[in-house]
Amino acid sequence: MDEDIRTVLYESNRMLTEQSAHLKWICRTLEEMKAASADLEVRVRSLEEWKAEHTGVEKKMAVWAGAFGAVAGVLVGVMLELFLS
């Protein structure tokens, strides 16, 4: 009977030790995942800022291109009117 109790206690202790090791691994892995997630958030925000910056520049370029196109069109129209009249 004493031997059975010792065996049960030994097995219980071994299982608790294994569970403790597993829990430590889980906690470490979760911390690594949190750090990776935070790093990913920083990178995504950086890309969003870069995209917003470049989108603004592209819109300005489109406005300037439209303005130059309109001016060129008016000049061509005036020149045609002058030379064809």
Order of alpha helices (4+ residues) and beta strands (2+ residues): alpha
